[in-house]
Amino acid sequence: MCELSVYTVAGGKREMVMEGVVRMVPRDGKVILEGILGESKEVPGILSEVNIIAQEANIESK
């Protein structure tokens, strides 16, 4: 399985938001994250990068 660690990036700072993410849905200026165990989280921002090799994704926030 290929789960992602998702980070927010703002002002040059990168902060982990959630690990074990298996689904990301961009919607109305937010990204909805869903984890492998069914948990979910809404993060304001725009999906800016997904790196499958590194198993990471970045959400650019304001």
C-alpha positions in Angstrom: 0.0 0.0 0.0 1.2 3.5 -0.7 0.2 5.9 2.1 1.3 9.5 2.1 2.5 11.9 4.7 0.9 15.3 4.0 2.5 18.6 4.9 1.3 22.2 4.8 3.8 24.7 3.4 3.5 28.4 4.3 6.0 31.2 4.6 8.9 28.8 4.0 7.8 26.5 6.9 6.7 22.9 6.3 4.6 21.2 8.9 3.2 17.7 9.0 -0.6 17.5 9.0 -1.4 13.8 8.7 0.3 10.5 8.1 -1.2 7.4 6.4 -3.2 9.3 3.9 -4.8 7.2 1.1 -7.1 9.7 -0.5 -7.0 13.5 -1.1 -9.9 15.5 -2.6 -9.4 19.2 -3.5 -12.6 21.1 -2.9 -13.4 24.9 -2.7 -9.9 26.0 -1.5 -9.5 23.1 0.8 -8.1 19.6 0.6 -9.9 16.8 2.3 -7.6 14.1 3.6 -8.7 10.5 4.3 -6.5 8.1 6.3 -6.1 4.4 6.0 -8.1 3.9 9.2 -11.1 6.0 7.9 -10.2 9.2 9.7 -10.5 12.5 7.8 -9.3 16.1 8.0 -10.0 19.3 6.0 -7.0 21.4 5.4 -7.3 24.9 3.9 -5.0 25.5 0.9 -4.1 24.2 -2.6 -2.5 20.8 -3.4 0.9 21.8 -4.7 2.9 18.6 -5.0 2.5 14.8 -4.7 5.7 12.7 -4.7 4.9 9.0 -4.7 8.5 7.9 -4.5 9.0 9.9 -1.2 5.4 9.1 -0.2 4.7 12.8 0.5 2.3 15.5 -0.5 2.4 19.3 0.1 -0.6 21.6 0.5 0.3 25.3 0.0 -1.5 27.3 2.6 -1.9 31.1 3.0 
